[in-house]
Amino acid sequence: MNPLSILLIGLAMSTDAFAAAIGKGAAMTRPRLPQALRAGLVFGVVEAITPVIGWLLGTAASRFIEAWDHWIAFVLLAALGLHMIWQALHASDEAPEDDGNGGSLLKLAIAGLATSIDAMAVGVGLAFADVHIAVVALVIGLCTFTMVTLGVMLGRALGAVIGKRAEIAGGVILILVGAAIVHEHLSAAAA
């Protein structure tokens, strides 16, 4: 596999995380670069690990992962999105929900996992290609780190425009990303 193909795989695998990061940045109270870097690091590490797991699973699990990856991603993203919306609607006006660090590490890891399920399926496919999985995983992780960091900061600008409704917008974006994943897989299956 040539370097351009590996880079394109990395960019493709980071698009869902980028969209989720825009929502996360919009929901945060004026995120700073260290918070964006933290989110990027968590998403990047998770996104780098999942194709390796998929690669290790190989053909035995490929049918199961490919059949359910879009539903798993949708459920995780929708649950996180609904939780963000619920928090925004039930939050006290006096106390912001943001913890100053961009959310708990667990929430970031779950969001990262939700957006990287497709990378696991790609890893399964790469088990049958002439590819060094560590290089591919590193590129996917670095692309995701970069895209999520940029997404959080872009979401910051969006959050300043939206104001108090930023967390609702972030939740809706997560749900839409999940729905887009399901739509993409169902459309491909129908074709």
C-alpha positions in Angstrom: 0.0 0.0 0.0 1.5 3.4 -1.0 1.9 6.4 1.3 -0.9 8.4 -0.4 -3.4 5.5 0.1 -2.4 5.3 3.8 -2.8 9.1 4.2 -6.3 9.0 2.5 -7.3 6.2 4.8 -6.2 8.2 7.8 -8.1 11.3 6.6 -11.2 9.2 5.9 -11.2 7.6 9.3 -10.9 11.0 11.0 -13.9 12.7 9.4 -16.4 11.4 11.9 -14.2 12.4 14.8 -13.8 15.8 13.3 -17.5 16.4 13.1 -18.0 15.1 16.7 -15.1 17.5 17.8 -16.9 20.5 16.3 -19.9 19.6 18.5 -17.7 19.1 21.5 -15.9 22.4 21.0 -19.3 24.2 20.6 -20.5 22.7 23.9 -17.4 23.6 25.8 -17.0 27.0 27.6 -14.4 28.7 25.5 -12.1 25.8 24.9 -8.4 26.5 24.9 -5.7 24.9 22.9 -4.6 22.5 25.7 -8.2 21.2 26.0 -8.3 20.8 22.2 -5.0 19.0 22.2 -6.3 16.7 25.1 -9.4 15.8 23.1 -7.3 15.3 20.0 -4.9 13.0 21.9 -7.7 10.9 23.3 -9.5 10.5 20.0 -6.2 9.9 18.2 -5.1 7.2 20.5 -8.5 5.4 20.4 -8.7 5.8 16.6 -5.1 4.4 16.2 -5.9 1.3 18.5 -9.1 0.3 16.8 -7.7 -0.7 13.4 -5.1 -2.8 15.1 -7.8 -4.6 17.1 -9.7 -5.1 13.8 -6.6 -6.3 12.1 -6.0 -8.8 14.9 -9.6 -10.0 14.8 -9.2 -10.9 11.1 -11.7 -12.8 9.1 -13.4 -14.6 11.9 -15.0 -11.4 13.3 -15.2 -9.4 10.0 -18.8 -10.4 9.3 -20.0 -9.5 12.7 -18.2 -6.1 12.9 -19.2 -5.1 9.3 -22.8 -6.1 10.0 -23.1 -4.1 13.2 -20.4 -1.3 13.2 -22.8 1.4 12.1 -25.4 0.5 14.7 -22.9 0.4 17.5 -21.5 3.8 16.4 -25.0 5.2 16.1 -26.1 4.0 19.6 -23.0 5.4 21.3 -23.1 8.7 19.4 -26.9 9.1 19.9 -26.6 8.3 23.6 -23.8 10.9 24.1 -25.7 13.4 22.0 -29.0 12.9 23.9 -27.0 13.2 27.2 -25.5 16.5 26.1 -28.9 17.8 25.1 -30.4 16.7 28.4 -27.6 18.4 30.3 -28.1 21.6 28.4 -31.9 21.6 29.1 -31.5 20.8 32.8 -28.3 22.8 33.6 -28.4 25.6 36.1 -27.9 29.0 34.6 -25.4 29.8 37.4 -23.0 26.8 37.0 -21.6 25.9 33.7 -21.4 22.2 32.8 -17.9 22.3 31.4 -15.3 21.1 33.9 -12.6 23.3 32.4 -10.9 20.3 30.8 -13.2 19.6 28.0 -15.1 16.8 29.6 -14.2 13.7 31.5 -11.6 11.3 30.0 -14.2 8.6 30.0 -16.7 10.7 27.9 -13.9 11.6 25.5 -12.9 8.0 25.2 -16.5 6.8 24.5 -16.9 9.5 21.9 -13.6 8.5 20.4 -14.7 4.8 20.4 -18.0 5.6 18.8 -16.4 7.5 15.9 -13.7 4.8 15.4 -15.8 1.6 15.1 -15.5 2.0 11.3 -11.7 2.0 11.7 -11.9 -1.4 13.3 -13.8 -2.7 10.3 -11.1 -1.2 8.1 -8.5 -2.9 10.2 -10.2 -6.2 9.5 -10.0 -5.6 5.8 -6.3 -4.6 6.1 -5.6 -8.0 7.6 -5.8 -9.3 4.0 -3.7 -6.6 2.4 0.0 -6.2 2.1 0.3 -3.4 4.7 2.2 -2.7 7.9 -0.6 -2.2 10.3 1.5 -0.1 12.8 2.2 2.5 10.1 -1.5 2.7 9.1 -2.6 2.9 12.7 -0.1 5.7 13.4 -1.2 7.7 10.4 -4.9 7.2 11.3 -4.1 8.3 14.9 -2.1 11.4 13.8 -4.8 12.4 11.3 -7.5 12.1 13.9 -5.4 14.0 16.5 -5.0 16.9 14.1 -8.6 16.9 12.9 -10.1 16.7 16.4 -7.9 19.4 17.7 -8.9 21.7 14.8 -12.6 20.6 15.2 -12.7 21.6 18.9 -11.2 25.0 18.1 -13.6 25.5 15.2 -16.4 24.5 17.6 -15.2 27.2 19.9 -15.9 29.8 17.3 -19.3 28.2 16.6 -20.0 28.1 20.4 -19.4 31.9 20.7 -22.0 32.5 18.1 -24.6 30.1 19.4 -24.2 31.0 23.1 -26.2 29.0 25.6 -27.6 26.6 22.9 -24.0 25.4 22.1 -24.4 22.1 24.1 -27.7 21.3 22.4 -26.0 22.0 19.0 -23.1 19.7 20.0 -25.6 16.9 21.0 -27.5 17.3 17.7 -24.2 17.1 15.7 -23.3 13.8 17.5 -26.7 12.3 16.7 -26.4 13.5 13.1 -22.9 11.9 12.8 -24.4 8.7 14.1 -27.3 8.9 11.7 -25.0 9.6 8.8 -22.9 6.5 9.6 -26.1 4.4 9.6 -27.3 6.0 6.4 -24.0 5.5 4.7 -23.9 1.8 5.5 -27.5 1.1 4.7 -27.2 3.0 1.4 -24.1 0.9 0.5 -26.0 -2.3 1.4 -28.9 -1.4 -0.8 -26.7 -0.7 -3.8 
